[in-house]
Amino acid sequence: MNRLQMLRRTGLLVAALLMAGGCQRAAVEHDPDPQVAEAEVHPQHHSPWYVSVDGDGPFRMVTFKDVGMNRAIPSPDDPMLEVIAASLAMTLATDEVLGMTTGVDYDAALVDPDEHTFCARSHLYVDLWRGEAPARWGYSLWSGCNEHDQFAWHEVPVDETAGGDVVDEVTPLTESIAGSLRSAIERDCYQRHC
């Protein structure tokens, strides 16, 4: 069963809709790449879509912030953010090591940056961006709002063979996020230095 079939089976209509049509943190000095730096100049948006997580893991909620996805019309209502949330939820649930019970939920209040100033415990913040030449997704994972709370930063090549299938396009991104989270859980380390 491919990822699109899995997303449809779980009742998430995100992929079909697309095919038819974090914290307040200071700027992070994490990438000397001028394209990423340029992307960070664009408006940043918190996504109203989030992943809820049940179980014994360290996080109960995963939220997303677009810090430079280079979208034609940046908006917190961009369905791409929902697809990323749904894909990550599926990846976390089907990962043999993590095996988390997840769901994708919507909370319009999350688009307000003031909703992210309290740096909640049991909350994973994911910053997302997109670079070009070569095309790549980027992300950083945060367990809080301080610079030392950033425990992962990666860029992942965009799958050029996805052929416009947004689910396939974001799969390498969400698999990498899950891999970073798996590594942090195995080390019991959710900060830059442990």
C-alpha positions as CSV (number, residue, x, y, z in Angstrom):
1,M,0.0,0.0,0.0
2,N,1.5,3.4,-0.9
3,R,1.5,6.5,1.3
4,L,-1.4,8.1,-0.5
5,Q,-3.5,5.0,0.0
6,M,-2.5,4.9,3.7
7,L,-3.4,8.6,4.1
8,R,-6.8,8.0,2.5
9,R,-7.4,4.9,4.6
10,T,-6.8,6.9,7.8
11,G,-9.5,9.3,6.7
12,L,-7.2,12.1,5.8
13,L,-8.4,13.9,2.7
14,V,-5.4,16.2,2.6
15,A,-3.7,14.5,-0.3
16,A,-6.8,14.4,-2.4
17,L,-7.5,18.1,-1.8
18,L,-4.0,19.1,-2.7
19,M,-4.0,17.0,-5.9
20,A,-7.2,18.6,-6.9
21,G,-6.3,22.0,-6.7
22,G,6.9,26.2,17.4
23,C,8.1,28.9,19.6
24,Q,9.0,32.5,19.2
25,R,12.7,32.1,18.8
26,A,15.3,34.5,17.7
27,A,16.8,34.0,14.3
28,V,19.0,31.0,14.5
29,E,22.5,31.3,13.1
30,H,22.5,27.7,11.9
31,D,23.1,27.9,8.2
32,P,25.6,29.9,6.2
33,D,23.7,29.1,3.0
34,P,22.5,32.4,1.6
35,Q,19.4,30.8,0.0
36,V,18.2,29.6,3.4
37,A,19.0,33.0,4.9
38,E,17.0,34.6,2.1
39,A,14.1,32.3,2.8
40,E,14.1,33.3,6.4
41,V,13.4,36.9,5.4
42,H,9.9,35.8,4.0
43,P,7.0,35.9,6.4
44,Q,6.9,33.1,8.9
45,H,3.7,31.3,9.7
46,H,2.7,28.9,12.4
47,S,0.5,26.1,11.1
48,P,-2.9,25.5,12.5
49,W,-2.3,21.8,11.8
50,Y,-0.5,19.8,14.5
51,V,0.2,16.2,15.3
52,S,-1.2,14.9,18.6
53,V,0.8,12.0,20.2
54,D,-0.4,9.5,22.8
55,G,1.8,7.2,24.8
56,D,4.9,7.2,26.9
57,G,7.1,9.4,24.6
58,P,8.5,12.7,25.5
59,F,6.1,14.8,23.3
60,R,2.3,15.1,23.2
61,M,2.1,17.7,20.5
62,V,4.1,18.5,17.4
63,T,3.6,21.9,15.8
64,F,5.0,23.4,12.6
65,K,6.3,26.8,11.6
66,D,7.0,27.8,8.0
67,V,10.3,29.8,8.3
68,G,11.0,29.9,4.6
69,M,9.1,27.3,2.5
70,N,9.2,29.6,-0.5
71,R,5.6,29.2,-1.3
72,A,3.9,31.3,-4.0
73,I,1.4,32.7,-1.5
74,P,2.6,32.1,2.1
75,S,-0.3,31.4,4.3
76,P,-0.9,29.4,7.5
77,D,-3.8,27.8,5.6
78,D,-1.6,26.3,2.9
79,P,-2.7,22.7,2.5
80,M,1.0,21.7,2.2
81,L,1.3,22.2,6.0
82,E,-1.6,19.8,6.5
83,V,0.1,17.3,4.2
84,I,3.3,17.5,6.2
85,A,1.5,17.0,9.5
86,A,-0.4,14.0,8.1
87,S,2.7,12.5,6.6
88,L,4.6,12.9,9.9
89,A,1.7,11.4,11.9
90,M,1.7,8.4,9.6
91,T,5.5,8.0,9.7
92,L,5.5,8.2,13.5
93,A,2.7,5.7,13.8
94,T,4.2,3.2,11.4
95,D,7.8,3.5,12.5
96,E,8.9,0.1,14.0
97,V,10.9,1.7,16.8
98,L,8.7,4.7,17.6
99,G,5.2,3.1,17.0
100,M,3.5,6.2,18.4
101,T,-0.3,6.6,18.4
102,T,-0.8,9.8,16.5
103,G,-3.6,12.0,15.1
104,V,-3.7,15.2,13.0
105,D,-5.7,18.0,14.5
106,Y,-6.5,21.6,13.6
107,D,-6.5,24.5,16.0
108,A,-6.9,28.0,14.4
109,A,-5.5,29.6,17.6
110,L,-2.1,28.1,16.7
111,V,-1.5,30.5,13.9
112,D,-1.1,33.3,16.5
113,P,2.6,33.6,17.5
114,D,1.5,34.5,21.0
115,E,0.3,30.9,21.4
116,H,3.9,29.7,21.2
117,T,5.6,32.0,23.7
118,F,5.1,29.8,26.7
119,C,7.3,26.9,25.4
120,A,5.2,24.1,26.7
121,R,6.6,20.9,28.1
122,S,5.9,17.8,26.1
123,H,5.8,19.9,22.9
124,L,8.0,19.4,19.8
125,Y,8.4,22.5,17.6
126,V,9.3,21.9,14.0
127,D,10.6,24.8,11.8
128,L,10.4,24.1,8.1
129,W,12.0,25.7,5.0
130,R,12.7,24.9,1.4
131,G,15.9,25.6,-0.4
132,E,16.7,25.6,-4.1
133,A,19.6,24.6,-6.3
134,P,19.6,21.8,-5.3
135,A,15.9,21.5,-4.3
136,R,15.7,20.5,-0.7
137,W,13.5,20.5,2.4
138,G,15.0,21.8,5.7
139,Y,13.9,21.4,9.3
140,S,15.0,22.0,12.8
141,L,13.5,20.3,15.9
142,W,13.1,22.2,19.2
143,S,12.1,21.0,22.6
144,G,11.7,24.6,23.9
145,C,12.3,28.2,23.0
146,N,15.9,28.7,23.8
147,E,18.8,28.3,21.4
148,H,20.1,25.2,23.4
149,D,16.7,23.5,22.9
150,Q,17.3,22.9,19.2
151,F,18.3,19.3,19.0
152,A,18.2,18.6,15.3
153,W,18.9,20.5,12.0
154,H,18.8,18.8,8.7
155,E,18.3,19.4,5.0
156,V,16.8,16.6,2.8
157,P,16.9,16.5,-1.0
158,V,13.5,16.9,-2.6
159,D,12.4,13.7,-4.4
160,E,12.5,14.9,-8.1
161,T,10.7,11.7,-9.1
162,A,7.6,12.5,-7.1
163,G,6.0,13.9,-10.3
164,G,3.8,16.5,-8.5
165,D,2.5,14.0,-5.9
166,V,2.8,16.1,-2.7
167,V,2.6,13.1,-0.4
168,D,5.6,11.5,-2.1
169,E,7.4,14.9,-2.2
170,V,7.2,15.3,1.6
171,T,7.9,11.7,2.5
172,P,11.7,12.1,2.7
173,L,11.2,15.2,4.9
174,T,8.9,13.5,7.4
175,E,11.0,10.3,7.4
176,S,14.0,12.4,8.3
177,I,12.1,14.2,11.0
178,A,11.1,10.8,12.5
179,G,14.7,9.6,12.3
180,S,15.9,12.6,14.2
181,L,13.2,12.2,16.8
182,R,14.1,8.4,17.1
183,S,17.8,9.3,17.6
184,A,16.9,11.9,20.3
185,I,14.7,9.4,22.1
186,E,17.3,6.7,22.0
187,R,19.9,9.1,23.4
188,D,17.3,10.7,25.8
189,C,18.6,14.1,24.6
190,Y,16.3,16.9,23.5
191,Q,18.8,19.7,23.5
192,R,21.8,20.8,21.4
193,H,24.3,19.4,23.9
194,C,23.6,16.6,26.4
